[in-house]
Amino acid sequence: MQNGIGLQTAKGSGTNGYVTRNMGSLKAQRMDWQGLNKSFKSQEVIKIKKANPELLLHEQKRKVEVELMKLRDELETAGMQEEEIEKNLDRERNQMLSAVEDGSLRYDSELEKKDSHALALDKEREMARFEKALGINKGGHVAGAAFDQDLQANQKLERMQQRAEQDKQRLLAGKRAEKAQEKAQKIRAKAEKAKKKAEAKLEKLKAKQEKNKIKAEQKAAKGEADGKKDKKEKKEQEEEEEEKKDKKDKKDKTEKKDEDVDDKGKKDKKDKKDKKDKKDK
């Protein structure tokens, strides 16, 4: 017990008998973050030191001049004249500088030889990749916004409204999809019906064509049989006519022979009569 506070004895209490502070209790002022929002907003955002593009470009141009100096030494060693060397160097300088300004030509140095601007540029690229990977939007970020309870409540309400609107749009899209599916089903059924009708019509047309074909074959067979029959009848008729003609010729010959015999008999009789008359005279 201390100042009249605490247990008379620590025996059986499971404690050491000393008065300790309740660490689970929070004071009211610690839950009020409104005062802290001002301090967060008043603080300046940490800025990353950016590289100077003019100094980087100057470094690239310096390396171009170094390369041109090496080229000059090589041309002088080869024995080229000074005017031709200057002409070639000017042409190469213009081409290389234009390539450096366009970004198509870039000289990279080793890590330990990089200056502060080159390191700052690499850091900017690294931070840009990191922000892109985590989806961080630096343009919409406000320092201390996470501790503004009113702002967070409004943002939560806006998110709930957006979610409700998305659900509503999802339901409408689902209904439109169902209607479109029903319409597609009707169109599909109609197309199937038209297909069946066309197939039935085609079968009917095929049956009709087959029937006409059979009739044509039968007609052709009948015509062929009739033609054979006509030929046979014509042949028989010709044979009969020829036979009649032969019979007629035979009959004519027989009649002519009989006439000749009669004429000869008459002539003989007449001659005999003439001889007899002549003899009687």
Secondary structure, DSSP 4 states (H G I P E B T S, - for coil): -BTTBS-S--TTTTS-S-----TT---GGGG--HHHHHHHHHSPPPPPPPP-HHHHHHHHHHHHHHHHHHHHHHHHHHT--HHHHHHHHHHHHHHHHHHHHHTS--PPPPGGG--HHHHHHHHHHHHHHHHHHHT--STT--TTGGG-HHHHHHHHHHHHHHHHHHHHHHHHHHHHHHHHHHHHHHHHHHHHHHHHHHHHHHHHHHHHHHHHHHHHHHHHHHHHHHHHHHHHHHHHHHHHHHHHHHHHHHHHHHHHHHHHHHHHHHHHHHHHHHHHHHHH-
